Every structure is written in C-alpha cells, then in structure tokens.
Amino acid sequence: MNEKTEMMADMVKNLAVLLLEQNNELSMEQALSQIFNSDTYQKITDERTRLYFQSPRYVFSFLEDELKNGKLS
C-alpha cells in the first residue's frame, strides 16, 4: 500500500469513528456503508482533490452536511 492509499484508508477509518461518536446507534458496518456510498468518499479517493491531506474533522463536516442534506454539488 502506498502512502496516499494509506492516508485515504486512515481518513475513512477516522470518519467512521466520528460517525460512531455522533450516533452510537450505528454499527461500524453501517458507518462504513454511509461513507463508502457518499460523494465525500469519492472526493477522498480522488488524488486531485488532496482531501485525504486534510484533518478528519474538516472532512467530516462535508460528510455530515452531505448526510443531512443529500449529495454534495
């Protein structure tokens, strides 16, 4: 696994932890499913956005907004 891929995986893990902290009724599988099916995830895995370099809380704000309001533009 190269460094970028590892950073992307760490971001996903951190987002899942933040989702679980926010909603203790979610399972890890449900949290990961929400992330993997989000536009935010697509942006994290797009090397051009370099979103995986940002702080997890910053990226979580995008995910949180997307989950509340629908797809990101």
Predicted model as a PDB file, atoms N, CA, C, CB and O in Angstrom, pLDDT in the B-factor column:
MODEL        1                                                                  
ATOM      1  N   MET A   1       0.858  -1.171   0.000  1.00 79.00           N  
ATOM      2  CA  MET A   1       0.000   0.000   0.000  1.00 79.00           C  
ATOM      3  C   MET A   1       0.905   1.235   0.000  1.00 79.00           C  
ATOM      4  CB  MET A   1      -0.977  -0.003   1.235  1.00 79.00           C  
ATOM      5  O   MET A   1       1.804   1.356   0.833  1.00 79.00           O  
ATOM      6  N   ASN A   2       0.660   2.149  -0.940  1.00 93.00           N  
ATOM      7  CA  ASN A   2       1.485   3.349  -0.964  1.00 93.00           C  
ATOM      8  C   ASN A   2       0.980   4.375   0.058  1.00 93.00           C  
ATOM      9  CB  ASN A   2       1.497   3.961  -2.377  1.00 93.00           C  
ATOM     10  O   ASN A   2      -0.080   4.198   0.659  1.00 93.00           O  
ATOM     11  N   GLU A   3       1.732   5.417   0.238  1.00 94.00           N  
ATOM     12  CA  GLU A   3       1.424   6.402   1.282  1.00 94.00           C  
ATOM     13  C   GLU A   3       0.074   7.081   1.069  1.00 94.00           C  
ATOM     14  CB  GLU A   3       2.514   7.453   1.338  1.00 94.00           C  
ATOM     15  O   GLU A   3      -0.663   7.300   2.031  1.00 94.00           O  
ATOM     16  N   LYS A   4      -0.258   7.417  -0.173  1.00 93.00           N  
ATOM     17  CA  LYS A   4      -1.540   8.075  -0.448  1.00 93.00           C  
ATOM     18  C   LYS A   4      -2.709   7.154  -0.125  1.00 93.00           C  
ATOM     19  CB  LYS A   4      -1.611   8.517  -1.915  1.00 93.00           C  
ATOM     20  O   LYS A   4      -3.692   7.576   0.483  1.00 93.00           O  
ATOM     21  N   THR A   5      -2.597   5.902  -0.533  1.00 94.00           N  
ATOM     22  CA  THR A   5      -3.655   4.930  -0.264  1.00 94.00           C  
ATOM     23  C   THR A   5      -3.825   4.723   1.234  1.00 94.00           C  
ATOM     24  CB  THR A   5      -3.348   3.593  -0.953  1.00 94.00           C  
ATOM     25  O   THR A   5      -4.944   4.594   1.731  1.00 94.00           O  
ATOM     26  N   GLU A   6      -2.717   4.692   1.939  1.00 96.00           N  
ATOM     27  CA  GLU A   6      -2.765   4.537   3.385  1.00 96.00           C  
ATOM     28  C   GLU A   6      -3.425   5.750   4.046  1.00 96.00           C  
ATOM     29  CB  GLU A   6      -1.352   4.331   3.944  1.00 96.00           C  
ATOM     30  O   GLU A   6      -4.195   5.602   4.995  1.00 96.00           O  
ATOM     31  N   MET A   7      -3.126   6.932   3.548  1.00 95.00           N  
ATOM     32  CA  MET A   7      -3.752   8.143   4.093  1.00 95.00           C  
ATOM     33  C   MET A   7      -5.250   8.153   3.822  1.00 95.00           C  
ATOM     34  CB  MET A   7      -3.103   9.400   3.495  1.00 95.00           C  
ATOM     35  O   MET A   7      -6.028   8.583   4.674  1.00 95.00           O  
ATOM     36  N   MET A   8      -5.660   7.688   2.656  1.00 95.00           N  
ATOM     37  CA  MET A   8      -7.084   7.612   2.322  1.00 95.00           C  
ATOM     38  C   MET A   8      -7.792   6.624   3.248  1.00 95.00           C  
ATOM     39  CB  MET A   8      -7.278   7.197   0.842  1.00 95.00           C  
ATOM     40  O   MET A   8      -8.883   6.905   3.744  1.00 95.00           O  
ATOM     41  N   ALA A   9      -7.169   5.472   3.478  1.00 96.00           N  
ATOM     42  CA  ALA A   9      -7.757   4.461   4.366  1.00 96.00           C  
ATOM     43  C   ALA A   9      -7.861   4.994   5.790  1.00 96.00           C  
ATOM     44  CB  ALA A   9      -6.919   3.165   4.344  1.00 96.00           C  
ATOM     45  O   ALA A   9      -8.860   4.757   6.468  1.00 96.00           O  
ATOM     46  N   ASP A  10      -6.844   5.708   6.243  1.00 97.00           N  
ATOM     47  CA  ASP A  10      -6.885   6.306   7.582  1.00 97.00           C  
ATOM     48  C   ASP A  10      -8.008   7.332   7.692  1.00 97.00           C  
ATOM     49  CB  ASP A  10      -5.540   6.964   7.917  1.00 97.00           C  
ATOM     50  O   ASP A  10      -8.671   7.425   8.725  1.00 97.00           O  
ATOM     51  N   MET A  11      -8.219   8.102   6.623  1.00 97.00           N  
ATOM     52  CA  MET A  11      -9.288   9.099   6.629  1.00 97.00           C  
ATOM     53  C   MET A  11     -10.642   8.407   6.769  1.00 97.00           C  
ATOM     54  CB  MET A  11      -9.247   9.956   5.341  1.00 97.00           C  
ATOM     55  O   MET A  11     -11.491   8.850   7.543  1.00 97.00           O  
ATOM     56  N   VAL A  12     -10.842   7.333   6.028  1.00 97.00           N  
ATOM     57  CA  VAL A  12     -12.108   6.592   6.103  1.00 97.00           C  
ATOM     58  C   VAL A  12     -12.313   6.058   7.521  1.00 97.00           C  
ATOM     59  CB  VAL A  12     -12.128   5.422   5.075  1.00 97.00           C  
ATOM     60  O   VAL A  12     -13.404   6.166   8.079  1.00 97.00           O  
ATOM     61  N   LYS A  13     -11.267   5.489   8.091  1.00 97.00           N  
ATOM     62  CA  LYS A  13     -11.352   4.964   9.464  1.00 97.00           C  
ATOM     63  C   LYS A  13     -11.707   6.084  10.436  1.00 97.00           C  
ATOM     64  CB  LYS A  13     -10.015   4.297   9.883  1.00 97.00           C  
ATOM     65  O   LYS A  13     -12.571   5.904  11.294  1.00 97.00           O  
ATOM     66  N   ASN A  14     -11.057   7.228  10.312  1.00 97.00           N  
ATOM     67  CA  ASN A  14     -11.334   8.351  11.211  1.00 97.00           C  
ATOM     68  C   ASN A  14     -12.749   8.884  11.035  1.00 97.00           C  
ATOM     69  CB  ASN A  14     -10.333   9.469  10.977  1.00 97.00           C  
ATOM     70  O   ASN A  14     -13.398   9.254  12.014  1.00 97.00           O  
ATOM     71  N   LEU A  15     -13.228   8.927   9.806  1.00 98.00           N  
ATOM     72  CA  LEU A  15     -14.607   9.373   9.569  1.00 98.00           C  
ATOM     73  C   LEU A  15     -15.602   8.399  10.189  1.00 98.00           C  
ATOM     74  CB  LEU A  15     -14.880   9.519   8.057  1.00 98.00           C  
ATOM     75  O   LEU A  15     -16.615   8.817  10.750  1.00 98.00           O  
ATOM     76  N   ALA A  16     -15.320   7.104  10.090  1.00 97.00           N  
ATOM     77  CA  ALA A  16     -16.205   6.106  10.692  1.00 97.00           C  
ATOM     78  C   ALA A  16     -16.257   6.282  12.207  1.00 97.00           C  
ATOM     79  CB  ALA A  16     -15.737   4.679  10.336  1.00 97.00           C  
ATOM     80  O   ALA A  16     -17.328   6.197  12.808  1.00 97.00           O  
ATOM     81  N   VAL A  17     -15.114   6.524  12.818  1.00 97.00           N  
ATOM     82  CA  VAL A  17     -15.070   6.745  14.267  1.00 97.00           C  
ATOM     83  C   VAL A  17     -15.881   7.988  14.638  1.00 97.00           C  
ATOM     84  CB  VAL A  17     -13.604   6.893  14.753  1.00 97.00           C  
ATOM     85  O   VAL A  17     -16.627   7.973  15.617  1.00 97.00           O  
ATOM     86  N   LEU A  18     -15.738   9.057  13.864  1.00 97.00           N  
ATOM     87  CA  LEU A  18     -16.502  10.282  14.144  1.00 97.00           C  
ATOM     88  C   LEU A  18     -18.002  10.046  13.975  1.00 97.00           C  
ATOM     89  CB  LEU A  18     -16.043  11.425  13.219  1.00 97.00           C  
ATOM     90  O   LEU A  18     -18.801  10.562  14.755  1.00 97.00           O  
ATOM     91  N   LEU A  19     -18.384   9.277  12.969  1.00 97.00           N  
ATOM     92  CA  LEU A  19     -19.807   8.949  12.790  1.00 97.00           C  
ATOM     93  C   LEU A  19     -20.336   8.151  13.976  1.00 97.00           C  
ATOM     94  CB  LEU A  19     -20.020   8.156  11.486  1.00 97.00           C  
ATOM     95  O   LEU A  19     -21.442   8.400  14.456  1.00 97.00           O  
ATOM     96  N   LEU A  20     -19.547   7.196  14.445  1.00 97.00           N  
ATOM     97  CA  LEU A  20     -19.961   6.382  15.589  1.00 97.00           C  
ATOM     98  C   LEU A  20     -20.059   7.219  16.865  1.00 97.00           C  
ATOM     99  CB  LEU A  20     -18.980   5.225  15.798  1.00 97.00           C  
ATOM    100  O   LEU A  20     -20.946   6.998  17.689  1.00 97.00           O  
ATOM    101  N   GLU A  21     -19.153   8.170  17.022  1.00 96.00           N  
ATOM    102  CA  GLU A  21     -19.223   9.060  18.187  1.00 96.00           C  
ATOM    103  C   GLU A  21     -20.480   9.919  18.144  1.00 96.00           C  
ATOM    104  CB  GLU A  21     -17.978   9.956  18.254  1.00 96.00           C  
ATOM    105  O   GLU A  21     -21.089  10.201  19.176  1.00 96.00           O  
ATOM    106  N   GLN A  22     -20.860  10.330  16.938  1.00 94.00           N  
ATOM    107  CA  GLN A  22     -22.034  11.184  16.770  1.00 94.00           C  
ATOM    108  C   GLN A  22     -23.342  10.401  16.947  1.00 94.00           C  
ATOM    109  CB  GLN A  22     -22.004  11.845  15.392  1.00 94.00           C  
ATOM    110  O   GLN A  22     -24.323  10.930  17.470  1.00 94.00           O  
ATOM    111  N   ASN A  23     -23.347   9.151  16.511  1.00 93.00           N  
ATOM    112  CA  ASN A  23     -24.560   8.343  16.563  1.00 93.00           C  
ATOM    113  C   ASN A  23     -24.200   6.954  17.084  1.00 93.00           C  
ATOM    114  CB  ASN A  23     -25.240   8.256  15.159  1.00 93.00           C  
ATOM    115  O   ASN A  23     -23.768   6.090  16.322  1.00 93.00           O  
ATOM    116  N   ASN A  24     -24.380   6.749  18.379  1.00 91.00           N  
ATOM    117  CA  ASN A  24     -23.971   5.476  18.978  1.00 91.00           C  
ATOM    118  C   ASN A  24     -24.914   4.322  18.636  1.00 91.00           C  
ATOM    119  CB  ASN A  24     -23.885   5.624  20.480  1.00 91.00           C  
ATOM    120  O   ASN A  24     -24.692   3.194  19.076  1.00 91.00           O  
ATOM    121  N   GLU A  25     -25.959   4.590  17.859  1.00 95.00           N  
ATOM    122  CA  GLU A  25     -26.851   3.520  17.423  1.00 95.00           C  
ATOM    123  C   GLU A  25     -26.357   2.854  16.136  1.00 95.00           C  
ATOM    124  CB  GLU A  25     -28.257   4.066  17.217  1.00 95.00           C  
ATOM    125  O   GLU A  25     -26.851   1.794  15.753  1.00 95.00           O  
ATOM    126  N   LEU A  26     -25.381   3.482  15.471  1.00 95.00           N  
ATOM    127  CA  LEU A  26     -24.825   2.912  14.243  1.00 95.00           C  
ATOM    128  C   LEU A  26     -23.842   1.797  14.568  1.00 95.00           C  
ATOM    129  CB  LEU A  26     -24.134   4.001  13.405  1.00 95.00           C  
ATOM    130  O   LEU A  26     -23.139   1.840  15.578  1.00 95.00           O  
ATOM    131  N   SER A  27     -23.806   0.805  13.699  1.00 96.00           N  
ATOM    132  CA  SER A  27     -22.746  -0.204  13.792  1.00 96.00           C  
ATOM    133  C   SER A  27     -21.586   0.275  12.918  1.00 96.00           C  
ATOM    134  CB  SER A  27     -23.260  -1.639  13.338  1.00 96.00           C  
ATOM    135  O   SER A  27     -21.749   1.194  12.115  1.00 96.00           O  
ATOM    136  N   MET A  28     -20.431  -0.337  13.073  1.00 96.00           N  
ATOM    137  CA  MET A  28     -19.278   0.023  12.243  1.00 96.00           C  
ATOM    138  C   MET A  28     -19.598  -0.224  10.775  1.00 96.00           C  
ATOM    139  CB  MET A  28     -18.022  -0.781  12.665  1.00 96.00           C  
ATOM    140  O   MET A  28     -19.214   0.568   9.914  1.00 96.00           O  
ATOM    141  N   GLU A  29     -20.301  -1.320  10.482  1.00 96.00           N  
ATOM    142  CA  GLU A  29     -20.662  -1.629   9.102  1.00 96.00           C  
ATOM    143  C   GLU A  29     -21.565  -0.557   8.510  1.00 96.00           C  
ATOM    144  CB  GLU A  29     -21.347  -2.987   9.026  1.00 96.00           C  
ATOM    145  O   GLU A  29     -21.394  -0.176   7.352  1.00 96.00           O  
ATOM    146  N   GLN A  30     -22.525  -0.066   9.289  1.00 96.00           N  
ATOM    147  CA  GLN A  30     -23.423   0.986   8.812  1.00 96.00           C  
ATOM    148  C   GLN A  30     -22.656   2.286   8.586  1.00 96.00           C  
ATOM    149  CB  GLN A  30     -24.569   1.212   9.812  1.00 96.00           C  
ATOM    150  O   GLN A  30     -22.882   2.975   7.591  1.00 96.00           O  
ATOM    151  N   ALA A  31     -21.763   2.620   9.494  1.00 96.00           N  
ATOM    152  CA  ALA A  31     -20.959   3.836   9.345  1.00 96.00           C  
ATOM    153  C   ALA A  31     -20.104   3.759   8.086  1.00 96.00           C  
ATOM    154  CB  ALA A  31     -20.066   4.051  10.583  1.00 96.00           C  
ATOM    155  O   ALA A  31     -20.046   4.712   7.309  1.00 96.00           O  
ATOM    156  N   LEU A  32     -19.440   2.619   7.887  1.00 96.00           N  
ATOM    157  CA  LEU A  32     -18.605   2.456   6.696  1.00 96.00           C  
ATOM    158  C   LEU A  32     -19.445   2.484   5.419  1.00 96.00           C  
ATOM    159  CB  LEU A  32     -17.817   1.143   6.777  1.00 96.00           C  
ATOM    160  O   LEU A  32     -19.012   3.034   4.406  1.00 96.00           O  
ATOM    161  N   SER A  33     -20.624   1.905   5.461  1.00 96.00           N  
ATOM    162  CA  SER A  33     -21.511   1.925   4.297  1.00 96.00           C  
ATOM    163  C   SER A  33     -21.894   3.354   3.936  1.00 96.00           C  
ATOM    164  CB  SER A  33     -22.772   1.089   4.564  1.00 96.00           C  
ATOM    165  O   SER A  33     -21.901   3.719   2.761  1.00 96.00           O  
ATOM    166  N   GLN A  34     -22.210   4.155   4.933  1.00 96.00           N  
ATOM    167  CA  GLN A  34     -22.557   5.556   4.669  1.00 96.00           C  
ATOM    168  C   GLN A  34     -21.384   6.289   4.036  1.00 96.00           C  
ATOM    169  CB  GLN A  34     -22.985   6.264   5.968  1.00 96.00           C  
ATOM    170  O   GLN A  34     -21.566   7.090   3.119  1.00 96.00           O  
ATOM    171  N   ILE A  35     -20.206   6.019   4.515  1.00 97.00           N  
ATOM    172  CA  ILE A  35     -19.014   6.684   3.968  1.00 97.00           C  
ATOM    173  C   ILE A  35     -18.750   6.217   2.543  1.00 97.00           C  
ATOM    174  CB  ILE A  35     -17.778   6.409   4.853  1.00 97.00           C  
ATOM    175  O   ILE A  35     -18.579   7.039   1.643  1.00 97.00           O  
ATOM    176  N   PHE A  36     -18.715   4.901   2.331  1.00 96.00           N  
ATOM    177  CA  PHE A  36     -18.381   4.363   1.008  1.00 96.00           C  
ATOM    178  C   PHE A  36     -19.393   4.758  -0.060  1.00 96.00           C  
ATOM    179  CB  PHE A  36     -18.284   2.856   1.074  1.00 96.00           C  
ATOM    180  O   PHE A  36     -19.055   4.800  -1.242  1.00 96.00           O  
ATOM    181  N   ASN A  37     -20.620   5.045   0.337  1.00 95.00           N  
ATOM    182  CA  ASN A  37     -21.669   5.419  -0.618  1.00 95.00           C  
ATOM    183  C   ASN A  37     -21.856   6.923  -0.734  1.00 95.00           C  
ATOM    184  CB  ASN A  37     -22.976   4.785  -0.218  1.00 95.00           C  
ATOM    185  O   ASN A  37     -22.870   7.384  -1.257  1.00 95.00           O  
ATOM    186  N   SER A  38     -20.896   7.686  -0.257  1.00 96.00           N  
ATOM    187  CA  SER A  38     -21.025   9.144  -0.257  1.00 96.00           C  
ATOM    188  C   SER A  38     -20.178   9.802  -1.344  1.00 96.00           C  
ATOM    189  CB  SER A  38     -20.633   9.699   1.101  1.00 96.00           C  
ATOM    190  O   SER A  38     -19.194   9.234  -1.819  1.00 96.00           O  
ATOM    191  N   ASP A  39     -20.581  11.006  -1.724  1.00 95.00           N  
ATOM    192  CA  ASP A  39     -19.756  11.817  -2.617  1.00 95.00           C  
ATOM    193  C   ASP A  39     -18.455  12.197  -1.922  1.00 95.00           C  
ATOM    194  CB  ASP A  39     -20.516  13.084  -3.067  1.00 95.00           C  
ATOM    195  O   ASP A  39     -17.416  12.334  -2.568  1.00 95.00           O  
ATOM    196  N   THR A  40     -18.515  12.366  -0.606  1.00 96.00           N  
ATOM    197  CA  THR A  40     -17.320  12.709   0.160  1.00 96.00           C  
ATOM    198  C   THR A  40     -16.256  11.636  -0.034  1.00 96.00           C  
ATOM    199  CB  THR A  40     -17.656  12.873   1.660  1.00 96.00           C  
ATOM    200  O   THR A  40     -15.080  11.958  -0.210  1.00 96.00           O  
ATOM    201  N   TYR A  41     -16.648  10.378  -0.003  1.00 97.00           N  
ATOM    202  CA  TYR A  41     -15.698   9.284  -0.216  1.00 97.00           C  
ATOM    203  C   TYR A  41     -15.080   9.380  -1.609  1.00 97.00           C  
ATOM    204  CB  TYR A  41     -16.393   7.916  -0.031  1.00 97.00           C  
ATOM    205  O   TYR A  41     -13.878   9.175  -1.777  1.00 97.00           O  
ATOM    206  N   GLN A  42     -15.902   9.691  -2.597  1.00 96.00           N  
ATOM    207  CA  GLN A  42     -15.384   9.834  -3.956  1.00 96.00           C  
ATOM    208  C   GLN A  42     -14.331  10.937  -4.021  1.00 96.00           C  
ATOM    209  CB  GLN A  42     -16.525  10.133  -4.937  1.00 96.00           C  
ATOM    210  O   GLN A  42     -13.335  10.815  -4.735  1.00 96.00           O  
ATOM    211  N   LYS A  43     -14.558  11.999  -3.282  1.00 96.00           N  
ATOM    212  CA  LYS A  43     -13.599  13.101  -3.255  1.00 96.00           C  
ATOM    213  C   LYS A  43     -12.327  12.715  -2.491  1.00 96.00           C  
ATOM    214  CB  LYS A  43     -14.238  14.343  -2.619  1.00 96.00           C  
ATOM    215  O   LYS A  43     -11.227  13.119  -2.871  1.00 96.00           O  
ATOM    216  N   ILE A  44     -12.476  11.939  -1.423  1.00 97.00           N  
ATOM    217  CA  ILE A  44     -11.308  11.485  -0.661  1.00 97.00           C  
ATOM    218  C   ILE A  44     -10.405  10.625  -1.536  1.00 97.00           C  
ATOM    219  CB  ILE A  44     -11.745  10.696   0.591  1.00 97.00           C  
ATOM    220  O   ILE A  44      -9.181  10.748  -1.482  1.00 97.00           O  
ATOM    221  N   THR A  45     -11.003   9.760  -2.335  1.00 96.00           N  
ATOM    222  CA  THR A  45     -10.216   8.822  -3.135  1.00 96.00           C  
ATOM    223  C   THR A  45      -9.742   9.420  -4.461  1.00 96.00           C  
ATOM    224  CB  THR A  45     -11.029   7.580  -3.407  1.00 96.00           C  
ATOM    225  O   THR A  45      -9.009   8.768  -5.205  1.00 96.00           O  
ATOM    226  N   ASP A  46     -10.146  10.631  -4.755  1.00 96.00           N  
ATOM    227  CA  ASP A  46      -9.673  11.332  -5.954  1.00 96.00           C  
ATOM    228  C   ASP A  46      -8.395  12.076  -5.578  1.00 96.00           C  
ATOM    229  CB  ASP A  46     -10.769  12.323  -6.521  1.00 96.00           C  
ATOM    230  O   ASP A  46      -8.439  13.071  -4.855  1.00 96.00           O  
ATOM    231  N   GLU A  47      -7.268  11.594  -6.068  1.00 94.00           N  
ATOM    232  CA  GLU A  47      -5.977  12.180  -5.703  1.00 94.00           C  
ATOM    233  C   GLU A  47      -5.880  13.655  -6.060  1.00 94.00           C  
ATOM    234  CB  GLU A  47      -4.861  11.425  -6.378  1.00 94.00           C  
ATOM    235  O   GLU A  47      -5.114  14.391  -5.438  1.00 94.00           O  
ATOM    236  N   ARG A  48      -6.643  14.094  -7.049  1.00 96.00           N  
ATOM    237  CA  ARG A  48      -6.572  15.503  -7.467  1.00 96.00           C  
ATOM    238  C   ARG A  48      -7.115  16.454  -6.401  1.00 96.00           C  
ATOM    239  CB  ARG A  48      -7.345  15.701  -8.767  1.00 96.00           C  
ATOM    240  O   ARG A  48      -6.675  17.600  -6.319  1.00 96.00           O  
ATOM    241  N   THR A  49      -8.061  15.996  -5.588  1.00 95.00           N  
ATOM    242  CA  THR A  49      -8.647  16.883  -4.570  1.00 95.00           C  
ATOM    243  C   THR A  49      -7.738  17.051  -3.366  1.00 95.00           C  
ATOM    244  CB  THR A  49      -9.994  16.346  -4.115  1.00 95.00           C  
ATOM    245  O   THR A  49      -7.793  18.059  -2.663  1.00 95.00           O  
ATOM    246  N   ARG A  50      -6.889  16.033  -3.138  1.00 94.00           N  
ATOM    247  CA  ARG A  50      -5.976  16.019  -1.996  1.00 94.00           C  
ATOM    248  C   ARG A  50      -6.729  16.181  -0.662  1.00 94.00           C  
ATOM    249  CB  ARG A  50      -4.932  17.134  -2.149  1.00 94.00           C  
ATOM    250  O   ARG A  50      -6.162  16.650   0.325  1.00 94.00           O  
ATOM    251  N   LEU A  51      -8.001  15.790  -0.649  1.00 95.00           N  
ATOM    252  CA  LEU A  51      -8.817  15.897   0.559  1.00 95.00           C  
ATOM    253  C   LEU A  51      -8.294  14.986   1.665  1.00 95.00           C  
ATOM    254  CB  LEU A  51     -10.274  15.555   0.248  1.00 95.00           C  
ATOM    255  O   LEU A  51      -8.502  15.265   2.845  1.00 95.00           O  
ATOM    256  N   TYR A  52      -7.629  13.919   1.302  1.00 93.00           N  
ATOM    257  CA  TYR A  52      -7.077  12.992   2.283  1.00 93.00           C  
ATOM    258  C   TYR A  52      -5.941  13.618   3.106  1.00 93.00           C  
ATOM    259  CB  TYR A  52      -6.575  11.741   1.581  1.00 93.00           C  
ATOM    260  O   TYR A  52      -5.524  13.048   4.114  1.00 93.00           O  
ATOM    261  N   PHE A  53      -5.443  14.783   2.682  1.00 94.00           N  
ATOM    262  CA  PHE A  53      -4.413  15.505   3.443  1.00 94.00           C  
ATOM    263  C   PHE A  53      -5.009  16.374   4.549  1.00 94.00           C  
ATOM    264  CB  PHE A  53      -3.587  16.373   2.506  1.00 94.00           C  
ATOM    265  O   PHE A  53      -4.288  16.828   5.437  1.00 94.00           O  
ATOM    266  N   GLN A  54      -6.300  16.602   4.500  1.00 96.00           N  
ATOM    267  CA  GLN A  54      -6.961  17.497   5.455  1.00 96.00           C  
ATOM    268  C   GLN A  54      -7.213  16.783   6.783  1.00 96.00           C  
ATOM    269  CB  GLN A  54      -8.290  18.020   4.872  1.00 96.00           C  
ATOM    270  O   GLN A  54      -7.023  15.573   6.906  1.00 96.00           O  
ATOM    271  N   SER A  55      -7.641  17.558   7.761  1.00 97.00           N  
ATOM    272  CA  SER A  55      -7.945  16.957   9.063  1.00 97.00           C  
ATOM    273  C   SER A  55      -9.251  16.177   8.964  1.00 97.00           C  
ATOM    274  CB  SER A  55      -8.038  18.047  10.175  1.00 97.00           C  
ATOM    275  O   SER A  55     -10.146  16.559   8.211  1.00 97.00           O  
ATOM    276  N   PRO A  56      -9.367  15.084   9.722  1.00 97.00           N  
ATOM    277  CA  PRO A  56     -10.605  14.289   9.683  1.00 97.00           C  
ATOM    278  C   PRO A  56     -11.845  15.110  10.064  1.00 97.00           C  
ATOM    279  CB  PRO A  56     -10.481  13.091  10.622  1.00 97.00           C  
ATOM    280  O   PRO A  56     -12.909  14.919   9.477  1.00 97.00           O  
ATOM    281  N   ARG A  57     -11.723  16.000  11.016  1.00 97.00           N  
ATOM    282  CA  ARG A  57     -12.896  16.805  11.409  1.00 97.00           C  
ATOM    283  C   ARG A  57     -13.342  17.740  10.288  1.00 97.00           C  
ATOM    284  CB  ARG A  57     -12.580  17.625  12.669  1.00 97.00           C  
ATOM    285  O   ARG A  57     -14.537  17.974  10.104  1.00 97.00           O  
ATOM    286  N   TYR A  58     -12.382  18.269   9.548  1.00 97.00           N  
ATOM    287  CA  TYR A  58     -12.712  19.131   8.407  1.00 97.00           C  
ATOM    288  C   TYR A  58     -13.461  18.329   7.352  1.00 97.00           C  
ATOM    289  CB  TYR A  58     -11.430  19.758   7.798  1.00 97.00           C  
ATOM    290  O   TYR A  58     -14.496  18.775   6.857  1.00 97.00           O  
ATOM    291  N   VAL A  59     -12.956  17.163   7.006  1.00 97.00           N  
ATOM    292  CA  VAL A  59     -13.596  16.316   6.005  1.00 97.00           C  
ATOM    293  C   VAL A  59     -14.946  15.815   6.529  1.00 97.00           C  
ATOM    294  CB  VAL A  59     -12.679  15.122   5.633  1.00 97.00           C  
ATOM    295  O   VAL A  59     -15.903  15.673   5.767  1.00 97.00           O  
ATOM    296  N   PHE A  60     -15.012  15.550   7.837  1.00 97.00           N  
ATOM    297  CA  PHE A  60     -16.264  15.088   8.438  1.00 97.00           C  
ATOM    298  C   PHE A  60     -17.362  16.135   8.280  1.00 97.00           C  
ATOM    299  CB  PHE A  60     -16.057  14.760   9.925  1.00 97.00           C  
ATOM    300  O   PHE A  60     -18.535  15.786   8.142  1.00 97.00           O  
ATOM    301  N   SER A  61     -16.994  17.410   8.298  1.00 96.00           N  
ATOM    302  CA  SER A  61     -18.007  18.462   8.125  1.00 96.00           C  
ATOM    303  C   SER A  61     -18.681  18.335   6.761  1.00 96.00           C  
ATOM    304  CB  SER A  61     -17.368  19.866   8.277  1.00 96.00           C  
ATOM    305  O   SER A  61     -19.879  18.588   6.638  1.00 96.00           O  
ATOM    306  N   PHE A  62     -17.919  17.944   5.731  1.00 95.00           N  
ATOM    307  CA  PHE A  62     -18.506  17.713   4.406  1.00 95.00           C  
ATOM    308  C   PHE A  62     -19.420  16.494   4.422  1.00 95.00           C  
ATOM    309  CB  PHE A  62     -17.402  17.530   3.350  1.00 95.00           C  
ATOM    310  O   PHE A  62     -20.526  16.533   3.884  1.00 95.00           O  
ATOM    311  N   LEU A  63     -18.958  15.424   5.034  1.00 96.00           N  
ATOM    312  CA  LEU A  63     -19.758  14.206   5.115  1.00 96.00           C  
ATOM    313  C   LEU A  63     -21.035  14.452   5.895  1.00 96.00           C  
ATOM    314  CB  LEU A  63     -18.955  13.077   5.761  1.00 96.00           C  
ATOM    315  O   LEU A  63     -22.116  14.025   5.488  1.00 96.00           O  
ATOM    316  N   GLU A  64     -20.908  15.135   7.005  1.00 95.00           N  
ATOM    317  CA  GLU A  64     -22.071  15.439   7.843  1.00 95.00           C  
ATOM    318  C   GLU A  64     -23.100  16.255   7.067  1.00 95.00           C  
ATOM    319  CB  GLU A  64     -21.639  16.199   9.109  1.00 95.00           C  
ATOM    320  O   GLU A  64     -24.296  15.967   7.124  1.00 95.00           O  
ATOM    321  N   ASP A  65     -22.640  17.260   6.350  1.00 94.00           N  
ATOM    322  CA  ASP A  65     -23.547  18.089   5.547  1.00 94.00           C  
ATOM    323  C   ASP A  65     -24.207  17.255   4.457  1.00 94.00           C  
ATOM    324  CB  ASP A  65     -22.789  19.277   4.921  1.00 94.00           C  
ATOM    325  O   ASP A  65     -25.400  17.403   4.190  1.00 94.00           O  
ATOM    326  N   GLU A  66     -23.436  16.388   3.834  1.00 94.00           N  
ATOM    327  CA  GLU A  66     -23.987  15.533   2.787  1.00 94.00           C  
ATOM    328  C   GLU A  66     -25.043  14.582   3.343  1.00 94.00           C  
ATOM    329  CB  GLU A  66     -22.871  14.737   2.112  1.00 94.00           C  
ATOM    330  O   GLU A  66     -26.089  14.383   2.725  1.00 94.00           O  
ATOM    331  N   LEU A  67     -24.774  14.000   4.499  1.00 93.00           N  
ATOM    332  CA  LEU A  67     -25.738  13.068   5.095  1.00 93.00           C  
ATOM    333  C   LEU A  67     -27.027  13.782   5.520  1.00 93.00           C  
ATOM    334  CB  LEU A  67     -25.111  12.361   6.304  1.00 93.00           C  
ATOM    335  O   LEU A  67     -28.108  13.195   5.473  1.00 93.00           O  
ATOM    336  N   LYS A  68     -26.911  15.035   5.930  1.00 92.00           N  
ATOM    337  CA  LYS A  68     -28.099  15.791   6.346  1.00 92.00           C  
ATOM    338  C   LYS A  68     -28.887  16.328   5.159  1.00 92.00           C  
ATOM    339  CB  LYS A  68     -27.694  16.943   7.248  1.00 92.00           C  
ATOM    340  O   LYS A  68     -30.118  16.350   5.182  1.00 92.00           O  
ATOM    341  N   ASN A  69     -28.169  16.763   4.112  1.00 92.00           N  
ATOM    342  CA  ASN A  69     -28.824  17.497   3.018  1.00 92.00           C  
ATOM    343  C   ASN A  69     -28.802  16.810   1.673  1.00 92.00           C  
ATOM    344  CB  ASN A  69     -28.195  18.812   2.871  1.00 92.00           C  
ATOM    345  O   ASN A  69     -29.310  17.363   0.697  1.00 92.00           O  
ATOM    346  N   GLY A  70     -28.242  15.646   1.593  1.00 81.00           N  
ATOM    347  CA  GLY A  70     -28.157  14.955   0.313  1.00 81.00           C  
ATOM    348  C   GLY A  70     -26.805  15.131  -0.330  1.00 81.00           C  
ATOM    349  O   GLY A  70     -25.857  15.590   0.307  1.00 81.00           O  
ATOM    350  N   LYS A  71     -26.717  14.768  -1.591  1.00 69.00           N  
ATOM    351  CA  LYS A  71     -25.446  14.771  -2.316  1.00 69.00           C  
ATOM    352  C   LYS A  71     -24.809  16.152  -2.353  1.00 69.00           C  
ATOM    353  CB  LYS A  71     -25.653  14.269  -3.730  1.00 69.00           C  
ATOM    354  O   LYS A  71     -25.490  17.178  -2.362  1.00 69.00           O  
ATOM    355  N   LEU A  72     -23.478  16.144  -2.374  1.00 52.00           N  
ATOM    356  CA  LEU A  72     -22.722  17.392  -2.499  1.00 52.00           C  
ATOM    357  C   LEU A  72     -22.744  17.851  -3.939  1.00 52.00           C  
ATOM    358  CB  LEU A  72     -21.268  17.218  -2.009  1.00 52.00           C  
ATOM    359  O   LEU A  72     -22.883  17.047  -4.861  1.00 52.00           O  
ATOM    360  N   SER A  73     -22.605  19.142  -4.122  1.00 45.00           N  
ATOM    361  CA  SER A  73     -22.574  19.671  -5.505  1.00 45.00           C  
ATOM    362  C   SER A  73     -21.150  19.810  -5.979  1.00 45.00           C  
ATOM    363  CB  SER A  73     -23.291  21.035  -5.598  1.00 45.00           C  
ATOM    364  O   SER A  73     -20.915  20.237  -7.110  1.00 45.00           O  
TER     365      SER A  73                                                      
ENDMDL                                                                          
END                                                                             
